[in-house]
Amino acid sequence: MTSMSRARVARRIAAGAAYGGGGIGLVGAAAVGLLLAEVQLAKRQVGNGNGSSPHVPNAQGLYGLSYSVPGEPPLRLTMLGDSTAAGQGVHRSGQTPGALLASGLAAVAERPVDLRNVALPGARSDDLDRQVALVLADTGRLPDVCVIMIGANDVTHRMPPTRSVRHLSTAVRRLRTAGAEVVVGTCPDLGTVEQVQQPLRWLARRASRQLAAAQTIGVVEQGGRTVSLGDLLGPEFAANPRELFGPDNYHPSAEGYATAAMAVLPTVCAALGLWPAEEERPDVSRREGFLPVARAAAEAVAEPGTEVTAAMPTGPKGPWALLKRRKRRRVPEPDPVPTHHPTRSVEG
């Protein structure tokens, strides 16, 4: 699918989400049914590779304690979404994306970072309503920045993409209204799951990219930022499946999560005004610049780690966005153990 046609599909899905439209199908119902069966088969062994319950390390706590300054509160980072946001597939808390992002943010900001994680393995976008309510209920601990990773389960469970985008857009709007910056890692590339065979692998990739582009439009229109995860992880996972997938062959390994965290960290820092000012200007040599939001969304899903953020609310062909291909930087190793571990239950 070309960038232009992907932009048209994404526009239609996002418009349907905004105006309460029905389910615009990503791919044929029969094909998605087969895809669902194959992906569910691939997921049967999920549970850190041994068929056990989906254990997720508890990474919540305070990171970067050495940066503490009396009277200065820590930055608050909250993770929302599905198993990828939770960190399913690794054994140690420091290997989860939340811990990696908290450590990286603390190093850049030179401030401690208080990490909270309300992500739920198996969650679809309609669970974001519940997760956001949890986040906003604790008025004494409202986040400075939220990172959402969601979408894969929407595709495999055949959630209409308009409904999926509607729930995500609502979540972003509620968090932004509460004063939090929001960064969304868009739908990952399901075509990288080894057990999914051709031609379903192609259909999985197409469905994932269409949803990711539509998610980008919905998020940017609500004042959030997106980072493309699908095409970032796709080629690297395909080339190094044993290294970047975990023992269950479905969730990322520690190296896979580090790759994702390296892609998301610069955008998290930029959202908080912590990135160097010279890197905020579009770099023509990296094909950065201002584009209609649908066109930027379509281009982002085809390029590793591409960021899209709102630019102009009106312009030729509607709202415009800034497309950035940020330089990835190494994420610092997290503290071996967070300073504290508030209890968090992880449901199946």
HELIX and SHEET records of a PDB file:
HELIX    1   1 SER A    3  ALA A   18  1                                  16    
HELIX    2   2 ALA A   29  LYS A   43  1                                  15    
HELIX    3   3 LEU A   65  TYR A   67  5                                   3    
HELIX    4   4 SER A   83  ALA A   86  1                                   4    
HELIX    5   5 SER A   93  GLN A   95  5                                   3    
HELIX    6   6 PRO A   97  ALA A  109  1                                  13    
HELIX    7   7 SER A  125  ASP A  127  5                                   3    
HELIX    8   8 LEU A  128  ALA A  137  1                                  10    
HELIX    9   9 THR A  139  ARG A  141  5                                   3    
HELIX   10  10 ALA A  152  THR A  156  1                                   5    
HELIX   11  11 PRO A  161  THR A  177  1                                  17    
HELIX   12  12 LEU A  190  THR A  192  5                                   3    
HELIX   13  13 LEU A  200  GLU A  221  1                                  22    
HELIX   14  14 GLY A  230  ALA A  239  1                                  10    
HELIX   15  15 PRO A  241  LEU A  244  1                                   4    
HELIX   16  16 ALA A  254  ALA A  271  1                                  18    
HELIX   17  17 ALA A  277  GLU A  280  5                                   4    
HELIX   18  18 VAL A  284  ARG A  286  5                                   3    
HELIX   19  19 VAL A  293  ALA A  300  1                                   8    
SHEET    1   A 9 GLY A  61  TYR A  63  0                                        
SHEET    2   A 9 VAL A 113  ASN A 117 -1                                        
SHEET    3   A 9 LEU A  75  GLY A  81  1                                        
SHEET    4   A 9 VAL A 145  MET A 149  1                                        
SHEET    5   A 9 GLU A 181  GLY A 185  1                                        
SHEET    6   A 9 ARG A 225  VAL A 227  1                                        
SHEET    7   A 9 GLU A 307  MET A 312 -1                                        
SHEET    8   A 9 TRP A 320  LYS A 324 -1                                        
SHEET    9   A 9 GLY A 289  PRO A 292 -1                                        
END                                                                             
